[in-house]
């Protein structure tokens, strides 16, 4: 069932805004990780303590909002959810990224945040796993790819679409 024009445009606006916020949060997380790894002890502790505030519920909220609006747009427009490869890839990317935030990133940055708070109280630098550089790089790259797919709409229809 096609969406009314105003509803479709509103959903599209919210979808684009949520994806933009998601990308922005990933970039902020990248800056915090860099500061925590390379900064002086106080800056590193503050950056580590701040990570959980950025990389937990805000990322989940914008990820789920992007997913929900994308699904509604897929169901209410000619593109569908599985009719075109580019839509299907975006859907899979969104689901994978939100799942990774909840299952992998959230516990990791929560622990780093606590280490940052302890380090600030003690005046030392927090222990930072170098592997934290990967989540903001991977997520930002995946989001830019998804945004690019939305603009260029490559690959045509899936087999299911006929």
C-alpha positions in Angstrom: 0.0 0.0 0.0 1.6 3.3 -1.1 2.2 5.9 1.6 0.6 9.3 1.2 3.1 11.9 -0.1 3.3 13.9 3.1 3.9 10.8 5.2 6.5 9.4 2.8 8.4 12.8 2.8 8.2 13.0 6.6 9.5 9.4 7.0 12.2 10.1 4.5 13.3 13.2 6.4 13.4 11.4 9.7 15.3 8.5 8.0 17.9 10.8 6.5 18.3 12.8 9.8 18.6 9.7 11.9 21.3 8.3 9.6 23.1 11.6 9.7 23.0 11.6 13.5 24.2 8.0 13.5 27.2 8.9 11.3 27.9 12.0 13.5 27.9 9.8 16.7 30.3 7.4 15.0 32.6 10.2 14.1 32.5 11.6 17.7 33.2 8.1 19.0 36.2 8.0 16.7 37.5 11.2 18.1 37.0 10.0 21.6 38.8 6.8 20.9 41.7 8.7 19.4 41.9 11.0 22.3 41.7 8.1 24.8 44.5 6.3 23.0 46.8 9.3 22.2 45.9 12.0 24.7 47.5 13.0 28.0 46.3 11.1 31.0 43.6 13.6 31.9 42.3 13.9 28.4 42.4 10.1 27.9 40.5 9.5 31.1 37.9 12.1 30.2 37.5 10.7 26.6 37.2 7.2 27.9 34.7 8.2 30.5 32.6 10.0 27.9 32.5 7.1 25.4 29.7 5.2 27.0 27.5 8.3 26.9 27.9 8.5 23.1 28.2 4.8 22.1 25.4 3.2 24.0 21.8 4.2 24.0 22.2 7.2 21.6 23.6 4.8 18.9 20.9 2.2 19.5 18.1 4.8 19.4 19.2 6.3 16.0 20.0 2.9 14.6 16.5 1.6 15.5 14.9 4.8 14.2 16.8 4.5 10.9 15.7 0.8 10.8 12.1 1.6 11.5 11.8 4.4 9.1 13.6 2.4 6.4 11.3 -0.5 6.9 8.2 1.8 6.7 9.6 3.4 3.6 10.3 0.1 2.0 6.8 -1.2 2.7 5.1 1.9 1.5 7.0 2.7 -1.7 7.8 1.1 -5.0 11.2 0.0 -3.7 10.0 -2.6 -1.2 12.2 -4.3 1.3 13.5 -7.1 -0.9 12.6 -6.0 -4.5 15.9 -4.1 -5.1 19.4 -5.2 -4.1 20.4 -1.8 -2.8 17.5 -1.7 -0.4 18.2 -5.2 0.8 21.9 -4.4 1.4 20.9 -1.3 3.3 18.5 -3.3 5.5 21.1 -5.9 6.2 23.8 -3.3 7.0 21.4 -1.5 9.4 20.4 -4.8 11.2 24.1 -5.9 11.5 25.3 -2.5 12.8 22.5 -2.2 15.4 23.2 -5.8 16.6 26.9 -5.1 16.9 26.3 -1.9 18.9 24.1 -3.8 21.4 26.1 -7.1 21.6 29.7 -5.9 21.2 30.2 -2.2 21.4 27.9 -1.4 24.4 29.7 -3.8 26.8 33.1 -2.8 25.6 32.6 1.0 25.9 30.8 0.6 29.2 34.0 -1.1 30.6 36.2 1.6 29.1 34.0 4.3 30.5 34.3 2.8 34.0 38.1 2.5 33.5 38.2 6.2 32.4 36.3 7.3 35.5 38.7 5.3 37.8 41.7 6.8 35.9 40.4 10.3 36.4 39.9 9.7 40.1 43.4 8.3 40.4 45.1 10.8 38.1 46.4 8.1 35.7 45.6 7.1 32.1 43.0 4.4 31.5 43.8 1.1 30.0 42.4 1.3 26.4 42.1 -1.6 24.1 43.5 -0.6 20.7 40.7 -2.6 19.0 38.3 0.2 19.8 39.6 2.1 16.7 37.7 -0.4 14.5 34.0 0.1 15.5 33.8 3.8 14.4 35.8 3.1 11.2 33.7 0.1 10.2 30.4 1.7 11.2 31.1 5.0 9.5 32.3 3.3 6.3 29.1 1.1 6.3 26.9 4.1 6.8 28.5 6.0 4.0 28.1 3.0 1.7 24.4 2.7 2.7 24.0 6.4 2.0 25.7 6.0 -1.4 23.4 3.2 -2.3 20.4 5.4 -1.6 21.7 8.0 -4.0 22.9 5.7 -6.9 20.5 2.8 -6.5 22.7 0.2 -8.2 22.3 -3.5 -9.1 18.6 -3.6 -10.1 15.9 -6.0 -8.9 16.4 -9.1 -6.9 15.2 -12.5 -8.2 12.3 -12.4 -5.8 11.1 -9.2 -7.4 10.9 -11.0 -10.7 
